[in-house]
């Protein structure tokens, strides 16, 4: 399914789960292992125009990273934050 970035209220939430397709269907693994994915910078950059559009359409845009293995969510959140600061 292609990603969808549409505002349906004054609050927008963009949730990044990670794209670890090798682990997604695997049985007997932890949630952290399932979301073990570090988004490369280019993949995050592809989202910038969508997120910027949502910023203009909503009162409260939020970005959540659910790639919760190790510190991957924190690293990616920092990366995308720096992209908006430029």
Biopython code that builds the backbone (N, CA, C, O; Angstrom):
import numpy as np
from Bio.PDB.StructureBuilder import StructureBuilder

atoms = [
    (1, "UNK", "N", (0.845, -1.166, 0.000)),
    (1, "UNK", "CA", (0.000, 0.000, 0.000)),
    (1, "UNK", "C", (0.900, 1.241, 0.000)),
    (1, "UNK", "O", (1.846, 1.323, 0.783)),
    (2, "UNK", "N", (0.608, 2.183, -0.859)),
    (2, "UNK", "CA", (1.421, 3.408, -0.869)),
    (2, "UNK", "C", (1.152, 4.247, 0.373)),
    (2, "UNK", "O", (0.058, 4.185, 0.934)),
    (3, "UNK", "N", (2.127, 5.023, 0.806)),
    (3, "UNK", "CA", (1.917, 5.884, 1.976)),
    (3, "UNK", "C", (0.888, 6.967, 1.681)),
    (3, "UNK", "O", (0.808, 7.482, 0.565)),
    (4, "UNK", "N", (0.111, 7.299, 2.692)),
    (4, "UNK", "CA", (-0.919, 8.320, 2.567)),
    (4, "UNK", "C", (-0.600, 9.432, 3.552)),
    (4, "UNK", "O", (-0.299, 9.168, 4.716)),
    (5, "UNK", "N", (-0.665, 10.668, 3.093)),
    (5, "UNK", "CA", (-0.436, 11.822, 3.959)),
    (5, "UNK", "C", (-1.559, 12.822, 3.717)),
    (5, "UNK", "O", (-1.414, 13.755, 2.928)),
    (6, "UNK", "N", (-2.669, 12.620, 4.400)),
    (6, "UNK", "CA", (-3.837, 13.472, 4.249)),
    (6, "UNK", "C", (-4.299, 13.963, 5.610)),
    (6, "UNK", "O", (-4.296, 13.209, 6.584)),
    (7, "UNK", "N", (-4.694, 15.221, 5.677)),
    (7, "UNK", "CA", (-5.203, 15.792, 6.919)),
    (7, "UNK", "C", (-6.716, 15.611, 6.962)),
    (7, "UNK", "O", (-7.413, 15.921, 5.996)),
    (8, "UNK", "N", (-7.213, 15.111, 8.076)),
    (8, "UNK", "CA", (-8.658, 14.942, 8.256)),
    (8, "UNK", "C", (-9.172, 15.718, 9.466)),
    (8, "UNK", "O", (-10.366, 15.692, 9.766)),
    (9, "UNK", "N", (-8.271, 16.404, 10.155)),
    (9, "UNK", "CA", (-8.680, 17.264, 11.275)),
    (9, "UNK", "C", (-7.596, 18.325, 11.443)),
    (9, "UNK", "O", (-6.728, 18.472, 10.583)),
    (10, "UNK", "N", (-7.645, 19.060, 12.546)),
    (10, "UNK", "CA", (-6.627, 20.087, 12.762)),
    (10, "UNK", "C", (-5.361, 19.527, 13.410)),
    (10, "UNK", "O", (-4.424, 20.270, 13.702)),
    (11, "UNK", "N", (-5.342, 18.215, 13.633)),
    (11, "UNK", "CA", (-4.154, 17.539, 14.152)),
    (11, "UNK", "C", (-3.725, 16.492, 13.132)),
    (11, "UNK", "O", (-4.538, 15.681, 12.688)),
    (12, "UNK", "N", (-2.447, 16.511, 12.763)),
    (12, "UNK", "CA", (-1.917, 15.518, 11.824)),
    (12, "UNK", "C", (-0.852, 14.688, 12.536)),
    (12, "UNK", "O", (-0.035, 15.222, 13.286)),
    (13, "UNK", "N", (-0.869, 13.386, 12.295)),
    (13, "UNK", "CA", (0.131, 12.485, 12.850)),
    (13, "UNK", "C", (0.733, 11.687, 11.702)),
    (13, "UNK", "O", (0.027, 10.991, 10.972)),
    (14, "UNK", "N", (2.038, 11.799, 11.558)),
    (14, "UNK", "CA", (2.771, 10.982, 10.598)),
    (14, "UNK", "C", (3.551, 9.980, 11.434)),
    (14, "UNK", "O", (4.387, 10.356, 12.255)),
    (15, "UNK", "N", (3.270, 8.703, 11.217)),
    (15, "UNK", "CA", (3.868, 7.650, 12.046)),
    (15, "UNK", "C", (4.773, 6.766, 11.184)),
    (15, "UNK", "O", (4.324, 6.140, 10.223)),
    (16, "UNK", "N", (6.028, 6.732, 11.541)),
    (16, "UNK", "CA", (7.015, 5.920, 10.841)),
    (16, "UNK", "C", (7.220, 4.623, 11.622)),
    (16, "UNK", "O", (7.659, 4.649, 12.772)),
    (17, "UNK", "N", (6.903, 3.497, 11.002)),
    (17, "UNK", "CA", (7.052, 2.185, 11.637)),
    (17, "UNK", "C", (8.375, 1.522, 11.309)),
    (17, "UNK", "O", (8.840, 0.668, 12.064)),
    (18, "UNK", "N", (8.981, 1.892, 10.215)),
    (18, "UNK", "CA", (10.143, 1.165, 9.717)),
    (18, "UNK", "C", (9.718, 0.235, 8.601)),
    (18, "UNK", "O", (8.542, -0.109, 8.478)),
    (19, "UNK", "N", (10.667, -0.163, 7.801)),
    (19, "UNK", "CA", (10.351, -0.985, 6.627)),
    (19, "UNK", "C", (11.169, -2.266, 6.608)),
    (19, "UNK", "O", (11.657, -2.682, 5.557)),
    (20, "UNK", "N", (11.315, -2.872, 7.736)),
    (20, "UNK", "CA", (12.110, -4.088, 7.814)),
    (20, "UNK", "C", (11.261, -5.258, 7.321)),
    (20, "UNK", "O", (10.696, -6.005, 8.120)),
    (21, "UNK", "N", (11.176, -5.410, 6.003)),
    (21, "UNK", "CA", (10.297, -6.424, 5.424)),
    (21, "UNK", "C", (10.720, -7.842, 5.778)),
    (21, "UNK", "O", (9.873, -8.734, 5.826)),
    (22, "UNK", "N", (12.007, -8.076, 6.027)),
    (22, "UNK", "CA", (12.467, -9.411, 6.403)),
    (22, "UNK", "C", (11.901, -9.852, 7.749)),
    (22, "UNK", "O", (11.651, -11.039, 7.959)),
    (23, "UNK", "N", (11.702, -8.912, 8.651)),
    (23, "UNK", "CA", (11.247, -9.241, 10.003)),
    (23, "UNK", "C", (9.735, -9.112, 10.174)),
    (23, "UNK", "O", (9.180, -9.675, 11.118)),
    (24, "UNK", "N", (9.064, -8.394, 9.295)),
    (24, "UNK", "CA", (7.658, -8.051, 9.491)),
    (24, "UNK", "C", (6.765, -9.276, 9.654)),
    (24, "UNK", "O", (5.879, -9.281, 10.508)),
    (25, "UNK", "N", (6.980, -10.298, 8.859)),
    (25, "UNK", "CA", (6.136, -11.492, 8.885)),
    (25, "UNK", "C", (6.704, -12.616, 9.758)),
    (25, "UNK", "O", (6.051, -13.644, 9.934)),
    (26, "UNK", "N", (7.890, -12.438, 10.297)),
    (26, "UNK", "CA", (8.544, -13.499, 11.059)),
    (26, "UNK", "C", (7.793, -13.765, 12.365)),
    (26, "UNK", "O", (7.369, -12.836, 13.052)),
    (27, "UNK", "N", (7.640, -15.024, 12.688)),
    (27, "UNK", "CA", (6.949, -15.441, 13.914)),
    (27, "UNK", "C", (7.938, -15.541, 15.083)),
    (27, "UNK", "O", (9.121, -15.819, 14.884)),
    (28, "UNK", "N", (7.443, -15.312, 16.289)),
    (28, "UNK", "CA", (8.225, -15.517, 17.496)),
    (28, "UNK", "C", (9.278, -14.470, 17.783)),
    (28, "UNK", "O", (10.238, -14.750, 18.501)),
    (29, "UNK", "N", (9.127, -13.264, 17.241)),
    (29, "UNK", "CA", (10.102, -12.205, 17.514)),
    (29, "UNK", "C", (9.433, -11.103, 18.323)),
    (29, "UNK", "O", (8.207, -11.012, 18.385)),
    (30, "UNK", "N", (10.254, -10.280, 18.934)),
    (30, "UNK", "CA", (9.721, -9.182, 19.739)),
    (30, "UNK", "C", (9.274, -8.025, 18.837)),
    (30, "UNK", "O", (9.641, -7.948, 17.665)),
    (31, "UNK", "N", (8.480, -7.141, 19.416)),
    (31, "UNK", "CA", (8.056, -5.943, 18.701)),
    (31, "UNK", "C", (9.263, -5.113, 18.292)),
    (31, "UNK", "O", (9.314, -4.591, 17.178)),
    (32, "UNK", "N", (10.228, -4.990, 19.186)),
    (32, "UNK", "CA", (11.429, -4.211, 18.869)),
    (32, "UNK", "C", (12.150, -4.798, 17.660)),
    (32, "UNK", "O", (12.613, -4.054, 16.795)),
    (33, "UNK", "N", (12.248, -6.109, 17.593)),
    (33, "UNK", "CA", (12.902, -6.737, 16.441)),
    (33, "UNK", "C", (12.107, -6.479, 15.155)),
    (33, "UNK", "O", (12.690, -6.267, 14.091)),
    (34, "UNK", "N", (10.797, -6.500, 15.259)),
    (34, "UNK", "CA", (9.950, -6.262, 14.087)),
    (34, "UNK", "C", (10.173, -4.854, 13.528)),
    (34, "UNK", "O", (10.143, -4.656, 12.314)),
    (35, "UNK", "N", (10.394, -3.890, 14.403)),
    (35, "UNK", "CA", (10.569, -2.499, 13.977)),
    (35, "UNK", "C", (12.043, -2.088, 13.958)),
    (35, "UNK", "O", (12.358, -0.909, 14.122)),
    (36, "UNK", "N", (12.926, -3.029, 13.765)),
    (36, "UNK", "CA", (14.366, -2.760, 13.691)),
    (36, "UNK", "C", (14.691, -2.215, 12.309)),
    (36, "UNK", "O", (15.021, -2.969, 11.393)),
    (37, "UNK", "N", (14.596, -0.907, 12.171)),
    (37, "UNK", "CA", (14.824, -0.273, 10.874)),
    (37, "UNK", "C", (15.301, 1.154, 11.111)),
    (37, "UNK", "O", (14.653, 1.919, 11.825)),
    (38, "UNK", "N", (16.413, 1.506, 10.523)),
    (38, "UNK", "CA", (16.912, 2.878, 10.567)),
    (38, "UNK", "C", (16.646, 3.498, 9.198)),
    (38, "UNK", "O", (17.206, 3.065, 8.191)),
    (39, "UNK", "N", (15.786, 4.514, 9.172)),
    (39, "UNK", "CA", (15.479, 5.170, 7.903)),
    (39, "UNK", "C", (16.719, 5.872, 7.370)),
    (39, "UNK", "O", (17.351, 6.643, 8.093)),
    (40, "UNK", "N", (17.078, 5.615, 6.108)),
    (40, "UNK", "CA", (18.181, 6.367, 5.522)),
    (40, "UNK", "C", (17.746, 7.819, 5.279)),
    (40, "UNK", "O", (16.559, 8.097, 5.108)),
    (41, "UNK", "N", (18.699, 8.724, 5.266)),
    (41, "UNK", "CA", (18.390, 10.147, 5.120)),
    (41, "UNK", "C", (17.544, 10.422, 3.883)),
    (41, "UNK", "O", (16.608, 11.218, 3.949)),
    (42, "UNK", "N", (17.846, 9.793, 2.773)),
    (42, "UNK", "CA", (17.099, 10.038, 1.540)),
    (42, "UNK", "C", (15.622, 9.664, 1.692)),
    (42, "UNK", "O", (14.748, 10.365, 1.182)),
    (43, "UNK", "N", (15.349, 8.582, 2.380)),
    (43, "UNK", "CA", (13.956, 8.175, 2.583)),
    (43, "UNK", "C", (13.200, 9.196, 3.434)),
    (43, "UNK", "O", (12.028, 9.476, 3.182)),
    (44, "UNK", "N", (13.870, 9.745, 4.432)),
    (44, "UNK", "CA", (13.237, 10.793, 5.239)),
    (44, "UNK", "C", (13.011, 12.051, 4.418)),
    (44, "UNK", "O", (11.963, 12.686, 4.528)),
    (45, "UNK", "N", (13.982, 12.411, 3.601)),
    (45, "UNK", "CA", (13.857, 13.608, 2.755)),
    (45, "UNK", "C", (12.658, 13.521, 1.817)),
    (45, "UNK", "O", (12.020, 14.531, 1.520)),
    (46, "UNK", "N", (12.355, 12.315, 1.352)),
    (46, "UNK", "CA", (11.205, 12.139, 0.468)),
    (46, "UNK", "C", (9.899, 12.511, 1.155)),
    (46, "UNK", "O", (8.923, 12.848, 0.485)),
    (47, "UNK", "N", (9.869, 12.456, 2.469)),
    (47, "UNK", "CA", (8.671, 12.797, 3.235)),
    (47, "UNK", "C", (8.540, 14.297, 3.513)),
    (47, "UNK", "O", (7.454, 14.761, 3.859)),
    (48, "UNK", "N", (9.613, 15.051, 3.369)),
    (48, "UNK", "CA", (9.574, 16.478, 3.732)),
    (48, "UNK", "C", (8.454, 17.252, 3.029)),
    (48, "UNK", "O", (7.736, 17.990, 3.705)),
    (49, "UNK", "N", (8.268, 17.125, 1.715)),
    (49, "UNK", "CA", (7.177, 17.893, 1.089)),
    (49, "UNK", "C", (5.796, 17.518, 1.635)),
    (49, "UNK", "O", (4.942, 18.390, 1.796)),
    (50, "UNK", "N", (5.572, 16.257, 1.917)),
    (50, "UNK", "CA", (4.277, 15.829, 2.466)),
    (50, "UNK", "C", (4.063, 16.413, 3.855)),
    (50, "UNK", "O", (2.982, 16.906, 4.175)),
    (51, "UNK", "N", (5.100, 16.353, 4.668)),
    (51, "UNK", "CA", (4.992, 16.871, 6.036)),
    (51, "UNK", "C", (4.829, 18.384, 6.027)),
    (51, "UNK", "O", (4.054, 18.928, 6.814)),
    (52, "UNK", "N", (5.548, 19.067, 5.148)),
    (52, "UNK", "CA", (5.411, 20.523, 5.049)),
    (52, "UNK", "C", (3.994, 20.910, 4.619)),
    (52, "UNK", "O", (3.445, 21.897, 5.108)),
    (53, "UNK", "N", (3.405, 20.137, 3.708)),
    (53, "UNK", "CA", (2.034, 20.406, 3.287)),
    (53, "UNK", "C", (1.078, 20.216, 4.469)),
    (53, "UNK", "O", (0.172, 21.023, 4.673)),
    (54, "UNK", "N", (1.283, 19.150, 5.243)),
    (54, "UNK", "CA", (0.436, 18.921, 6.416)),
    (54, "UNK", "C", (0.590, 20.038, 7.445)),
    (54, "UNK", "O", (-0.369, 20.391, 8.131)),
    (55, "UNK", "N", (1.797, 20.592, 7.552)),
    (55, "UNK", "CA", (2.010, 21.713, 8.478)),
    (55, "UNK", "C", (1.131, 22.898, 8.100)),
    (55, "UNK", "O", (0.622, 23.605, 8.970)),
    (56, "UNK", "N", (0.956, 23.114, 6.798)),
    (56, "UNK", "CA", (0.125, 24.222, 6.339)),
    (56, "UNK", "C", (-1.364, 23.954, 6.450)),
    (56, "UNK", "O", (-2.164, 24.890, 6.449)),
    (57, "UNK", "N", (-1.748, 22.682, 6.547)),
    (57, "UNK", "CA", (-3.161, 22.308, 6.572)),
    (57, "UNK", "C", (-3.693, 22.036, 7.978)),
    (57, "UNK", "O", (-4.903, 21.905, 8.159)),
    (58, "UNK", "N", (-2.818, 21.948, 8.967)),
    (58, "UNK", "CA", (-3.254, 21.571, 10.304)),
    (58, "UNK", "C", (-2.708, 22.539, 11.347)),
    (58, "UNK", "O", (-1.775, 23.301, 11.096)),
    (59, "UNK", "N", (-3.313, 22.481, 12.502)),
    (59, "UNK", "CA", (-2.858, 23.317, 13.617)),
    (59, "UNK", "C", (-1.713, 22.650, 14.372)),
    (59, "UNK", "O", (-0.801, 23.326, 14.848)),
    (60, "UNK", "N", (-1.763, 21.321, 14.481)),
    (60, "UNK", "CA", (-0.758, 20.581, 15.245)),
    (60, "UNK", "C", (-0.245, 19.389, 14.440)),
    (60, "UNK", "O", (-0.845, 18.315, 14.487)),
    (61, "UNK", "N", (0.845, 19.557, 13.708)),
    (61, "UNK", "CA", (1.438, 18.393, 13.044)),
    (61, "UNK", "C", (2.407, 17.679, 13.998)),
    (61, "UNK", "O", (3.184, 18.324, 14.702)),
    (62, "UNK", "N", (2.352, 16.354, 14.010)),
    (62, "UNK", "CA", (3.233, 15.550, 14.854)),
    (62, "UNK", "C", (3.880, 14.469, 14.007)),
    (62, "UNK", "O", (3.259, 13.921, 13.096)),
    (63, "UNK", "N", (5.134, 14.169, 14.318)),
    (63, "UNK", "CA", (5.838, 13.072, 13.656)),
    (63, "UNK", "C", (6.256, 12.085, 14.734)),
    (63, "UNK", "O", (6.918, 12.459, 15.702)),
    (64, "UNK", "N", (5.869, 10.827, 14.567)),
    (64, "UNK", "CA", (6.212, 9.766, 15.519)),
    (64, "UNK", "C", (7.066, 8.714, 14.824)),
    (64, "UNK", "O", (6.791, 8.326, 13.689)),
    (65, "UNK", "N", (8.082, 8.268, 15.504)),
    (65, "UNK", "CA", (8.897, 7.169, 14.994)),
    (65, "UNK", "C", (8.674, 5.959, 15.886)),
    (65, "UNK", "O", (8.916, 6.009, 17.092)),
    (66, "UNK", "N", (8.214, 4.875, 15.284)),
    (66, "UNK", "CA", (7.926, 3.639, 15.996)),
    (66, "UNK", "C", (8.908, 2.533, 15.602)),
    (66, "UNK", "O", (8.639, 1.350, 15.812)),
    (67, "UNK", "N", (10.028, 2.920, 15.038)),
    (67, "UNK", "CA", (11.086, 1.952, 14.726)),
    (67, "UNK", "C", (11.935, 1.825, 15.989)),
    (67, "UNK", "O", (13.036, 2.367, 16.093)),
    (68, "UNK", "N", (11.367, 1.081, 16.947)),
    (68, "UNK", "CA", (11.793, 1.138, 18.349)),
    (68, "UNK", "C", (12.857, 0.104, 18.730)),
    (68, "UNK", "O", (12.831, -0.406, 19.851)),
    (69, "UNK", "N", (13.752, -0.206, 17.864)),
    (69, "UNK", "CA", (14.848, -1.114, 18.188)),
    (69, "UNK", "C", (16.083, -0.272, 18.507)),
    (69, "UNK", "O", (16.516, 0.530, 17.681)),
    (70, "UNK", "N", (16.646, -0.451, 19.693)),
    (70, "UNK", "CA", (17.803, 0.369, 20.074)),
    (70, "UNK", "C", (17.401, 1.836, 20.108)),
    (70, "UNK", "O", (16.367, 2.201, 20.668)),
    (71, "UNK", "N", (18.230, 2.661, 19.507)),
    (71, "UNK", "CA", (17.960, 4.103, 19.487)),
    (71, "UNK", "C", (17.550, 4.598, 18.104)),
    (71, "UNK", "O", (17.653, 5.791, 17.820)),
    (72, "UNK", "N", (17.094, 3.708, 17.256)),
    (72, "UNK", "CA", (16.785, 4.080, 15.871)),
    (72, "UNK", "C", (15.717, 5.164, 15.774)),
    (72, "UNK", "O", (15.844, 6.067, 14.947)),
    (73, "UNK", "N", (14.679, 5.102, 16.584)),
    (73, "UNK", "CA", (13.635, 6.125, 16.545)),
    (73, "UNK", "C", (14.186, 7.489, 16.940)),
    (73, "UNK", "O", (13.846, 8.501, 16.327)),
    (74, "UNK", "N", (15.026, 7.517, 17.950)),
    (74, "UNK", "CA", (15.617, 8.781, 18.409)),
    (74, "UNK", "C", (16.540, 9.357, 17.343)),
    (74, "UNK", "O", (16.516, 10.559, 17.077)),
    (75, "UNK", "N", (17.345, 8.506, 16.738)),
    (75, "UNK", "CA", (18.266, 8.950, 15.682)),
    (75, "UNK", "C", (17.480, 9.540, 14.515)),
    (75, "UNK", "O", (17.806, 10.625, 14.033)),
    (76, "UNK", "N", (16.440, 8.827, 14.056)),
    (76, "UNK", "CA", (15.654, 9.327, 12.930)),
    (76, "UNK", "C", (14.884, 10.588, 13.279)),
    (76, "UNK", "O", (14.761, 11.475, 12.435)),
    (77, "UNK", "N", (14.362, 10.697, 14.489)),
    (77, "UNK", "CA", (13.665, 11.915, 14.899)),
    (77, "UNK", "C", (14.624, 13.105, 14.883)),
    (77, "UNK", "O", (14.264, 14.196, 14.440)),
    (78, "UNK", "N", (15.815, 12.893, 15.356)),
    (78, "UNK", "CA", (16.823, 13.955, 15.336)),
    (78, "UNK", "C", (17.153, 14.349, 13.891)),
    (78, "UNK", "O", (17.257, 15.532, 13.568)),
    (79, "UNK", "N", (17.315, 13.345, 13.034)),
    (79, "UNK", "CA", (17.633, 13.611, 11.629)),
    (79, "UNK", "C", (16.558, 14.472, 10.969)),
    (79, "UNK", "O", (16.869, 15.481, 10.335)),
    (80, "UNK", "N", (15.300, 14.076, 11.118)),
    (80, "UNK", "CA", (14.241, 14.819, 10.450)),
    (80, "UNK", "C", (14.071, 16.212, 11.065)),
    (80, "UNK", "O", (13.718, 17.161, 10.365)),
    (81, "UNK", "N", (14.320, 16.331, 12.362)),
    (81, "UNK", "CA", (14.295, 17.641, 12.996)),
    (81, "UNK", "C", (15.340, 18.575, 12.418)),
    (81, "UNK", "O", (15.056, 19.749, 12.181)),
    (82, "UNK", "N", (16.540, 18.075, 12.188)),
    (82, "UNK", "CA", (17.602, 18.872, 11.572)),
    (82, "UNK", "C", (17.232, 19.275, 10.145)),
    (82, "UNK", "O", (17.583, 20.368, 9.701)),
    (83, "UNK", "N", (16.538, 18.417, 9.433)),
    (83, "UNK", "CA", (16.135, 18.728, 8.061)),
    (83, "UNK", "C", (15.177, 19.908, 8.030)),
    (83, "UNK", "O", (15.232, 20.723, 7.109)),
    (84, "UNK", "N", (14.297, 20.012, 9.028)),
    (84, "UNK", "CA", (13.357, 21.128, 9.087)),
    (84, "UNK", "C", (14.027, 22.398, 9.593)),
    (84, "UNK", "O", (13.544, 23.496, 9.315)),
    (85, "UNK", "N", (15.122, 22.275, 10.324)),
    (85, "UNK", "CA", (15.825, 23.452, 10.829)),
    (85, "UNK", "C", (16.638, 24.152, 9.750)),
    (85, "UNK", "O", (17.018, 25.312, 9.910)),
    (86, "UNK", "N", (16.901, 23.462, 8.668)),
    (86, "UNK", "CA", (17.748, 24.048, 7.605)),
    (86, "UNK", "C", (16.997, 25.030, 6.761)),
    (86, "UNK", "O", (17.563, 25.605, 5.832)),
]
sb = StructureBuilder()
sb.init_structure("model")
sb.init_model(0)
sb.init_chain("A")
sb.init_seg("    ")
for serial, (resi, resn, name, xyz) in enumerate(atoms, 1):
    if name == "N":
        sb.init_residue(resn, " ", resi, " ")
    sb.init_atom(name, np.array(xyz, "f"), 0.0, 1.0, " ", f" {name:<3s}", serial, name[0])
structure = sb.get_structure()
